[in-house]
Amino acid sequence: MENIEIKIMSESDLEDMAELSEESFLPEYNVTKVNLAEKLLKDSDRFDNACFVLRNADTNKLIGFIGTKLSSNALYPDTAWISIIAVSKAERCKGYGKLLVTKVIEKLKKQGVKSVSIGQEFHNFFSGIPDPNEENLGFFSKLGFVINDGSHYDLEAFVTDNDKIDNFDVSPFTGEFEVKTYDNDYDKLMAFLNKEFPGRWAYEADTAVKSHKEPSEIVLLWNKKEKKVIGFCILTSYKDEYGKKTGYGGLGPIGIAEDVRGRQLGNFLLREALLQAAENGVNRVNIDWTILVKFYGQFGFEIMRTYRAAYKQLV
């Protein structure tokens, strides 16, 4: 190895990290300077003591970095996430990646962490190992990570001028059901979620409401007669570093009550949510962390990014 030094990551490293990320990750993974700042440096779950940069001690050139987060949520006790790791292409296969991960694991064990996953945290870059080719899978496998069978995906589609959305027949649904955006429906929304989707989805929706998410980005499916929520969908309008909407957005989670499944209501809710996204000024929508390629494909969604889930038990 060269003459190297490992330091705790700081905001002064951001420019170099962004440059290295551009080299390390395919453009479709969207690891930008803005996202590095928001999803790592400013993230409340960042575990400072296990976020490192690796530099050449003589030239100060960034060789690699690793970002780690520690769960502060009761849903994931004694859990951590390796949020992101990158090593310069010119410096790979020299042990630098292994050095970074090993140092992180040492810190996590001292912290009492019992399990660490690749990605999958609340504000994640990745929902697993990105671009899971032989090299990337082999790297984590050799470090003792268990890699789940099967891939999952991020899907994307344009939602404006989309005939598959525009031509969807809503007539079988509108007599009995309706879709509306959030209107101080907290109690009914949470009653639905705590019954149907307790855990992460209920937590995410609760957090969205309490953080004053735009009501137009919380979409609810109602049974008209019973006046109760039977489905929900969360939308997101992404913004640039100046707070301006970019026209790019996200959809999910989305789900409907168990006792009305099998009636194609998921299709209806999805279509109405996509129309709402367009109404919110979003042109292209991302749906992350899914295997439901056919379900979303009915509205033109195609695979954009691929992942494999991986984790390591530390005790």
C-alpha positions as a printed NumPy array, in Angstrom:
array([[  0.   ,   0.   ,   0.   ],
       [  1.019,   3.585,  -0.563],
       [  1.704,   6.035,   2.257],
       [ -1.903,   6.566,   3.315],
       [ -3.88 ,   8.215,   6.073],
       [ -7.418,   7.554,   7.261],
       [ -9.422,  10.417,   8.696],
       [-12.955,  10.987,   9.923],
       [-15.068,  12.329,   7.064],
       [-15.925,  16.035,   7.12 ],
       [-17.72 ,  18.568,   4.938],
       [-14.368,  19.656,   3.525],
       [-14.17 ,  16.25 ,   1.793],
       [-17.414,  16.753,  -0.147],
       [-15.943,  18.006,  -3.431],
       [-13.449,  15.153,  -3.646],
       [-16.096,  12.594,  -2.668],
       [-18.397,  13.865,  -5.399],
       [-15.624,  13.595,  -7.973],
       [-14.743,  10.06 ,  -6.888],
       [-18.43 ,   9.061,  -6.896],
       [-18.818,  10.238, -10.466],
       [-16.006,   7.876, -11.412],
       [-17.22 ,   4.986,  -9.238],
       [-20.964,   4.786,  -9.813],
       [-22.999,   4.603, -12.998],
       [-24.835,   7.893, -13.701],
       [-28.248,   6.287, -13.171],
       [-27.438,   5.78 ,  -9.471],
       [-27.488,   9.559,  -9.042],
       [-24.685,   9.83 ,  -6.469],
       [-24.3  ,  13.576,  -6.773],
       [-22.743,  16.266,  -4.616],
       [-26.237,  17.321,  -3.514],
       [-27.181,  13.781,  -2.499],
       [-23.869,  13.179,  -0.723],
       [-24.502,  16.276,   1.347],
       [-28.156,  15.525,   2.111],
       [-28.106,  11.749,   2.486],
       [-24.785,  11.406,   4.265],
       [-23.097,  14.5  ,   5.669],
       [-26.337,  16.041,   6.946],
       [-28.194,  12.83 ,   7.762],
       [-29.137,  12.527,  11.425],
       [-28.263,   8.805,  11.487],
       [-24.693,   9.321,  10.26 ],
       [-22.25 ,   7.533,  12.566],
       [-19.363,   9.99 ,  12.579],
       [-16.896,   7.578,  14.164],
       [-17.291,   5.125,  11.264],
       [-17.335,   7.529,   8.301],
       [-13.841,   7.654,   6.853],
       [-11.867,   9.098,   3.986],
       [ -8.686,   7.462,   2.787],
       [ -6.046,   9.742,   1.248],
       [ -2.545,   9.518,  -0.145],
       [ -0.484,  11.115,   2.622],
       [  2.006,  12.594,   0.157],
       [ -0.373,  14.081,  -2.423],
       [ -3.577,  14.358,  -0.321],
       [ -5.437,  12.739,  -3.219],
       [ -8.637,  10.938,  -2.17 ],
       [ -8.26 ,   7.19 ,  -2.645],
       [-11.584,   6.106,  -1.15 ],
       [-14.293,   6.803,   1.381],
       [-16.978,   4.982,   3.336],
       [-20.174,   6.326,   4.913],
       [-21.883,   4.542,   7.791],
       [-25.162,   5.121,   9.58 ],
       [-26.386,   3.911,  12.946],
       [-30.033,   3.175,  13.633],
       [-31.744,   5.494,  16.084],
       [-35.103,   3.828,  15.453],
       [-36.709,   1.107,  17.551],
       [-37.695,  -0.685,  14.338],
       [-34.033,  -1.569,  13.78 ],
       [-32.343,  -2.145,  17.151],
       [-28.568,  -2.654,  17.239],
       [-28.407,  -2.107,  13.475],
       [-26.079,  -0.16 ,  11.204],
       [-25.819,   0.42 ,   7.481],
       [-22.838,   0.869,   5.218],
       [-24.486,   3.593,   3.228],
       [-21.821,   4.038,   0.566],
       [-18.267,   2.953,  -0.216],
       [-16.072,   3.96 ,  -3.129],
       [-12.457,   3.415,  -4.123],
       [-10.699,   5.068,  -7.043],
       [-10.529,   2.777, -10.069],
       [ -6.763,   3.223, -10.263],
       [ -6.391,   2.042,  -6.651],
       [ -8.685,  -0.986,  -6.631],
       [ -7.559,  -4.525,  -5.835],
       [ -4.929,  -3.143,  -3.446],
       [ -6.837,  -3.807,  -0.229],
       [ -8.128,  -0.284,   0.347],
       [-11.804,  -1.256,   0.227],
       [-11.192,  -4.113,   2.636],
       [ -9.303,  -1.731,   4.927],
       [-12.233,   0.704,   5.032],
       [-14.866,  -1.965,   5.69 ],
       [-12.729,  -3.69 ,   8.337],
       [-12.203,  -0.414,  10.183],
       [-15.95 ,   0.274,  10.091],
       [-16.778,  -3.207,  11.408],
       [-14.365,  -2.692,  14.326],
       [-16.107,   0.564,  15.253],
       [-19.576,  -0.995,  14.958],
       [-18.671,  -3.922,  17.189],
       [-17.397,  -1.542,  19.858],
       [-20.702,   0.312,  19.571],
       [-22.645,  -2.887,  20.259],
       [-24.081,  -3.202,  16.764],
       [-25.308,  -6.718,  15.979],
       [-26.121,  -6.459,  12.261],
       [-24.91 ,  -4.302,   9.37 ],
       [-26.498,  -4.096,   5.923],
       [-25.361,  -2.624,   2.633],
       [-27.683,   0.319,   2.039],
       [-31.4  ,   0.06 ,   2.936],
       [-31.369,   2.814,   5.569],
       [-34.18 ,   5.38 ,   5.63 ],
       [-32.447,   8.025,   3.501],
       [-30.415,   5.697,   1.353],
       [-28.365,   5.952,  -1.802],
       [-28.903,   2.249,  -2.486],
       [-31.302,  -0.494,  -1.398],
       [-28.517,  -3.068,  -1.549],
       [-25.31 ,  -3.642,  -3.489],
       [-25.614,  -1.414,  -6.588],
       [-24.712,  -2.775, -10.027],
       [-24.322,  -6.286,  -8.566],
       [-21.766,  -7.67 , -11.005],
       [-19.283, -10.402, -10.18 ],
       [-16.69 ,  -7.936,  -8.881],
       [-19.053,  -6.069,  -6.559],
       [-20.715,  -9.217,  -5.189],
       [-17.352, -10.918,  -4.717],
       [-15.969,  -7.982,  -2.739],
       [-18.685,  -8.159,  -0.078],
       [-18.887, -11.949,  -0.083],
       [-15.171, -12.227,   0.736],
       [-15.741,  -9.886,   3.682],
       [-18.328, -12.248,   5.168],
       [-21.525, -10.605,   3.981],
       [-24.493, -12.839,   3.191],
       [-25.913, -11.903,  -0.213],
       [-29.589, -12.598,  -0.772],
       [-30.733, -14.531,  -3.809],
       [-32.432, -12.523,  -6.535],
       [-32.202,  -8.904,  -7.545],
       [-34.533,  -6.011,  -6.874],
       [-34.861,  -2.801,  -8.817],
       [-35.534,   0.887,  -9.174],
       [-37.987,   1.619, -11.974],
       [-38.636,   4.86 , -13.845],
       [-41.13 ,   6.268, -16.351],
       [-42.299,   9.562, -17.741],
       [-45.771,  10.317, -16.396],
       [-46.666,  13.205, -18.683],
       [-47.911,  12.392, -22.188],
       [-48.209,   8.783, -21.057],
       [-50.986,   6.983, -22.962],
       [-50.932,   4.019, -20.587],
       [-51.877,   6.328, -17.734],
       [-54.273,   8.497, -19.714],
       [-56.197,   5.568, -21.218],
       [-56.647,   3.572, -18.026],
       [-60.348,   2.77 , -17.465],
       [-61.415,   4.026, -14.022],
       [-65.139,   3.248, -14.465],
       [-65.039,  -0.044, -12.48 ],
       [-63.775,   1.842,  -9.416],
       [-65.225,   5.336,  -9.162],
       [-68.674,   4.273,  -8.007],
       [-67.413,   2.715,  -4.793],
       [-63.987,   4.277,  -4.297],
       [-62.247,   7.613,  -4.581],
       [-58.68 ,   8.902,  -4.368],
       [-57.949,  12.181,  -2.586],
       [-54.879,  13.928,  -1.237],
       [-54.31 ,  14.27 ,   2.495],
       [-56.61 ,  16.678,   4.313],
       [-55.858,  16.42 ,   8.036],
       [-56.827,  12.732,   7.921],
       [-54.141,  11.676,  10.373],
       [-56.218,   9.435,  12.654],
       [-57.837,   7.501,   9.811],
       [-54.57 ,   7.213,   7.92 ],
       [-52.639,   5.884,  10.917],
       [-55.463,   3.515,  11.918],
       [-55.231,   2.024,   8.43 ],
       [-51.427,   1.811,   8.447],
       [-51.087,   0.384,  11.947],
       [-53.519,  -2.368,  10.963],
       [-52.28 ,  -3.118,   7.446],
       [-48.628,  -2.001,   7.31 ],
       [-47.214,  -1.707,  10.842],
       [-43.513,  -1.058,  11.034],
       [-41.462,   0.859,   8.482],
       [-44.308,   2.06 ,   6.244],
       [-46.395,   3.275,   9.174],
       [-43.316,   5.005,  10.571],
       [-42.474,   6.665,   7.264],
       [-46.023,   7.971,   6.792],
       [-46.206,   9.21 ,  10.37 ],
       [-42.873,  10.997,   9.936],
       [-44.03 ,  12.513,   6.643],
       [-47.143,  14.009,   8.223],
       [-45.35 ,  15.276,  11.326],
       [-42.593,  16.859,   9.22 ],
       [-45.286,  18.785,   7.338],
       [-44.95 ,  17.035,   4.01 ],
       [-47.014,  18.696,   1.301],
       [-50.594,  17.299,   1.475],
       [-50.49 ,  16.886,  -2.313],
       [-47.734,  14.295,  -1.814],
       [-49.831,  12.026,   0.43 ],
       [-52.46 ,  10.196,  -1.622],
       [-55.263,   8.222,   0.011],
       [-57.705,   5.64 ,  -1.371],
       [-61.119,   5.822,   0.297],
       [-64.136,   3.587,   0.504],
       [-66.873,   6.146,  -0.138],
       [-69.655,   4.364,   1.74 ],
       [-67.658,   3.4  ,   4.808],
       [-65.645,   6.641,   4.772],
       [-62.419,   4.903,   5.672],
       [-58.939,   4.787,   4.231],
       [-58.205,   1.535,   2.404],
       [-55.018,   2.518,   0.57 ],
       [-52.19 ,   5.039,   0.561],
       [-49.278,   6.267,  -1.516],
       [-46.44 ,   8.66 ,  -0.714],
       [-45.061,  10.939,  -3.429],
       [-41.878,  13.001,  -3.438],
       [-40.862,  15.952,  -5.6  ],
       [-37.071,  16.131,  -5.708],
       [-35.379,  19.514,  -5.456],
       [-31.993,  20.894,  -6.451],
       [-29.44 ,  22.47 ,  -4.127],
       [-31.363,  25.758,  -4.304],
       [-34.67 ,  24.2  ,  -3.248],
       [-36.21 ,  24.351,  -6.709],
       [-38.25 ,  21.415,  -7.997],
       [-36.425,  19.484, -10.702],
       [-39.355,  17.754, -12.407],
       [-38.056,  14.414, -11.107],
       [-39.846,  12.613,  -8.295],
       [-40.434,   9.414,  -6.384],
       [-43.395,   7.189,  -5.617],
       [-43.672,   4.827,  -2.682],
       [-44.468,   3.229,  -0.469],
       [-47.881,   2.292,  -1.847],
       [-50.329,  -0.295,  -0.528],
       [-53.98 ,  -1.246,  -0.104],
       [-55.944,  -3.06 ,   2.592],
       [-55.753,  -6.841,   2.542],
       [-59.526,  -7.362,   2.344],
       [-59.839,  -5.438,  -0.954],
       [-56.864,  -6.976,  -2.734],
       [-57.558,  -8.908,  -5.902],
       [-59.958,  -6.267,  -7.244],
       [-57.316,  -4.314,  -9.217],
       [-57.581,  -1.406,  -6.79 ],
       [-53.815,  -1.216,  -6.643],
       [-53.836,  -0.377, -10.346],
       [-56.43 ,   2.329,  -9.765],
       [-54.551,   3.868,  -6.833],
       [-51.251,   3.752,  -8.718],
       [-52.76 ,   5.463, -11.766],
       [-54.338,   8.211,  -9.676],
       [-51.111,   8.73 ,  -7.729],
       [-49.16 ,   9.101, -10.976],
       [-51.63 ,  11.719, -12.174],
       [-51.175,  13.533,  -8.867],
       [-47.393,  13.417,  -9.299],
       [-47.808,  15.086, -12.681],
       [-50.13 ,  17.633, -11.085],
       [-47.349,  18.34 ,  -8.581],
       [-44.993,  19.236, -11.425],
       [-43.182,  15.914, -11.71 ],
       [-42.414,  14.659, -15.217],
       [-40.422,  11.514, -14.463],
       [-41.086,   9.215, -11.512],
       [-38.755,   6.797,  -9.734],
       [-40.088,   3.756,  -7.868],
       [-37.361,   2.239,  -5.729],
       [-36.671,  -1.095,  -4.054],
       [-39.193,  -3.34 ,  -5.801],
       [-39.515,  -6.659,  -7.601],
       [-42.959,  -5.8  ,  -9.029],
       [-41.717,  -5.077, -12.526],
       [-44.9  ,  -6.257, -14.254],
       [-47.248,  -4.336, -11.943],
       [-45.516,  -1.012, -12.518],
       [-44.71 ,  -1.895, -16.109],
       [-48.383,  -1.527, -17.034],
       [-47.807,   2.242, -16.878],
       [-44.53 ,   2.2  , -18.77 ],
       [-42.053,   1.772, -15.912],
       [-38.752,   0.166, -16.858],
       [-35.768,  -1.089, -14.855],
       [-33.276,   1.706, -14.27 ],
       [-31.079,   0.377, -11.416],
       [-30.404,  -3.103, -10.044],
       [-29.406,  -4.217,  -6.516],
       [-28.738,  -7.277,  -4.378],
       [-29.445,  -7.172,  -0.653],
       [-26.537,  -8.067,   1.652],
       [-25.947,  -8.139,   5.395],
       [-23.44 ,  -9.308,   8.004],
       [-24.099, -10.453,  11.561],
       [-21.496,  -9.06 ,  13.975],
       [-22.318, -11.278,  16.969]])
